[in-house]
Amino acid sequence: MIARKPKLVAEIGCNHKGSVSVAKDMIKVAMYFANVDYVKFQKRTNRELLTPEEYDSPHPNEMNSYGATYGEHREFLEFSLDEHIDLLEFCESLGVGYATSVWDLTAAKDIIQLRPDYIKVPSASNLDNDLIDCLISDYGGDVHVSLGMTTLSEENALIEKFRAKGGMKRLVIYACTSGYPVPHEDTCLYEIKRLTKKYGKEVKAIGFSGHHLGIAIDIAAQVLGASWIERHFTLDRTWKGTDHAASLEPDGLRRLSRDSLAVSKSLKFKHAEVLEIEVPQREKLKRYVN
């Protein structure tokens, strides 16, 4: 029996540079070239999410900004609900899954209308009780939640909210370290084992959301039990924006998909003492000691 290959999610996020056309190109590359299961975007209501001071302040890294202020930068990269509907329909026409991370309550209410397979809560928003309550009560699909920059007490409170409201069986939790990019020593992959031991019998699945360089860490996450692997995706890591540096380009995503499938085939016990492929080698090479 072949182990199930993890679902591979290409997080386009805001790496589309504010262009639906670029986003569609990225969807096609992620699906046809890398054979991903889902592409994922983001939805934010910036006036709700940001304080007036944050909205009107300059971007902390001017060279990555698409606007005169951080708020203008975020608005430039934001797709409208109609544009998300267009992207959802485009994904459906190609046969690849569509998903979105929602950063606030209004964004959640918007995306719920699209009824995607799942909606993601990013690490930055997993303490928003109104957002969490809305997804548990008003949305019938699966809810994925990243646990980056989250204390154990905050994690416990989050899980208890799902448990109390009967939402555990449609909850997927992700081991995650929030950084762009994250050094390998800070990916802390044993968090997958901890989450599996603590919640694995209650939640739908355990995932891994990586912001590191390369693809070796993702394969290790798979071996440790992650059944969802999520990586930021870009067509060009030199493009303007803060997420591109921690993203995989097309060939990196393709190799991750290829290697993940190979590993899923290998995770098994021998079904016979001597496998069929070994028989001719045994006959030719095996030496017997009297």
N, C-alpha and C positions, 0 to 999 in steps of 0.2 A: 504493500500500500504506500503510495506516494504522499508525503506530508503536504498539507495545503500551503500553497504559495501565499505569502502575505499580500493584502491589497496594497497596491502602490499608488500613492497620491502625489501628483505634481502640483505643488502649490504655486500657482501663477501669482496670487496675491495682488500686489500693485506693480509687478514687474512689467506690465503691459504699457507703461508710460502714458496712461490715460487714453489709449487708443483701442477701440473695439476691434479694429482691423488687425492690429498687432496681437491682441488677445486671441483672435480666431486662428491666426498663424501659429501661435504657441499651442493652442489646443490640438491642431492638426499634427504638429511635430511630436507633441507628447504622446498622442495616440498612435500614429502610424509608424513613427521612428522608434519610440521607446516602449510602446505597448503598455501604457499605464492603465489603471482601472478607473481613476478619477482625476479630474482637474479641479482645483479649488481656487476660489476668489475670496475677496473680503468685502464687507459692507459696513460702512461707518456713517453715522449721522454726526458730522463734525461739530456743529453748534451745540449738540447735546453732550458729546463726548469731551470736548475741550472747554476749559474755562475761557472767558473773554481774553484774559492775559495770555494764555497759551495760543489762542487763535490768532491774536494780533502780533505775537512776537515773531522775530525772524527765525527761519529754519536754523537749527543749531549747526548745520553743515551747509553753508550757502551753495557750494558747488553741486549738491544733490537736490537742490530745491527747484520745484516747478512753479513757484509763485513768490511774490514779494514778502509774504508772511507764511508762517507754518500752516495757518488755516487755509490760505489760498493754495498752498502746495497740496494739502490733503484734498481740497475740493477738486483740483485739477485731476487727481488720480482716482476720483470717485465715480463709479458708474451709477447711473440712475436705475430705478427698478425696471423700467422698460428695456434698458440695455442688458440687465441681468436676465430678463425673460428671453431676449434675443440670444444670449449666450447659452442659456439652458436649452433652448430649442435647437441651437447649432450642435450642442453636445449630443442631444438625442438623435439628430439626423446622422451623426457619425457613429453612434453606438458606444460612446464613452460617458462615464458618469460625471455629473455636475454637482459641485458642492460649494458652500460659501461659509467663511467664518463671519460671525456677527459680533460687533464690538459694543453694541448698546441695545436698549430695549426697542427703540424705533426701527433699527436695522433688523432686529429679530422678527418683529411683526411684519415687516416688508417681505423678508425672505420666506417666512412661513407660508405666505400666499402662493409661492412657487411649488411647494410640496416636494422639495428634493429628497433624495434618499436619506441624507443626514445633514445636520447643521452643526458647525463647529463653534465652540466657545474658545477663543484664544486665551493664553495664559494671562494676558493683561486684564481680561474681563471676567475671570472665573470667580470673583468675589461679588459680582453684581447680582444681588439676590432677586431683583425684579426681572432681570434678563433670564436667570436660571428658572425661576418660577414660571415665566411665560413659556419657555421651551418645554418644560415638563407638562404643563397643563393644556397648552393651546396647540401643540405640535405633535403629530402622531408618528413622526419618523425617529430615527436614532439621533442621539445627541452625543457628540464627541467633545471632549474637554481636555485641553492641555494643562499640565501641572507645573509648568515652569514658574520660577520665582514665587513659589507657594510654600508656606510653612506647613508642618504636619498638622497643626491644630486647624489651620484653614482648610487643608485637604479633608480632614475628618468631618468638619462642618459641611463641606460641599457634598461629600458622599452621603452623609446622614440626611441631607435634604432630598436627594434622589431616593434614598431608602424609604424615608417617611412617606413620600408621595408615590411609591410604587414604580419608580422609573429606572430601577437598576438594570433590568433586562434589556433596555435599549440604550444603555450608557457604555461608551467606549472611552477609556481614560488613557492618556498618553504620557509616558515618561518624557521629560523635556527639560533642557537647560536653555534659558533665554539669553542669547548672545549672538552677535553677528560679525564674524563667525566665532564658534566655540572651539577652544583648544580640545584636543582629543581627551586629555586627562580630566576635563570638566564635563564630558558627556555622561559619565556615571551610569553606565549601562546596567549595573546591578539593581538600579531602581526598577527595572522591568521585573526582576525576580521578586523584589519586595512587593510591588503592586500585585503581581500574580498570586503570591502567597496570601496577601491580606484581603484582596477583593476578587480574585480570579473566579471563584465559584458563584459570585453574585452578579458581576457586570457582564455585559455581552462580550467584551474583548479588551485586550490590552494592546496599546499601540506605542509607537516611538516617533517623535517629531524631532528631526535633526537639523541643526544649523552649523554643522561642522564642515570641514573640507574633505573631499574624497568620498569613497563609498564603502570602505572596509568596515567602518563602524556600523553601518546599516545591516550588513550581513551578520555581524555579531549580534545585533539586536534581534534579528530573525531567529538565530539559533537559540537565543535566550527566551524566546517565546512571543515576541511581538508579532501580532497578526495584521497590523496596519503599519506601513512605513510611509511617512510623509516627509517630502523634501521640497524646499523652495526650488523653483525652476526659472531659468532665464534663457533667452536666445544668445545673450552676450554679457558676460560678467563685467565688461568694461562700461556698460551703459550707466547713465546717471541714475542714482538712487541708492538707498542704504542697504537694500536686501540682496542686490546682485552679487556682492562679494561672498555671501554665504549660500549661493544658489548653484545648482548643477546646470551646466550647459547640455545641449541635446545628447552629445556622445556620452557624457557622464551618466545621464539618466538612462540611456539605452543600456549601458554596461551594468548599471545597478539592476535593471529589470532582467537582463540576461543572467547575471550571477545569482540573483535571488531564485530564479527558476531552477538553476543547476543545484543550488543548495537544497531546495525543497525536495528534489529528486533523491538527494543523497541521505537525507535524514530518515533512516530506516535501519532495522536490524536485518541480518542475513536471514533469508527464508529457508535456507538449507545449509547443512554443515559445509558442503562444498558447492559453490555456485556453478551453474552451467558454463559460465565463461571461464571458470578455473579448471574444468575437466581436462581439456587438451594440455594445459600447462602442467597440471598434476601428472598426467601420463608422461610428459616429456621431461619434466624437471625434478619431480619428487624423488628424493633418495631415501631408501629404507635402511634402517640399521637393524641388523640381526641381533 
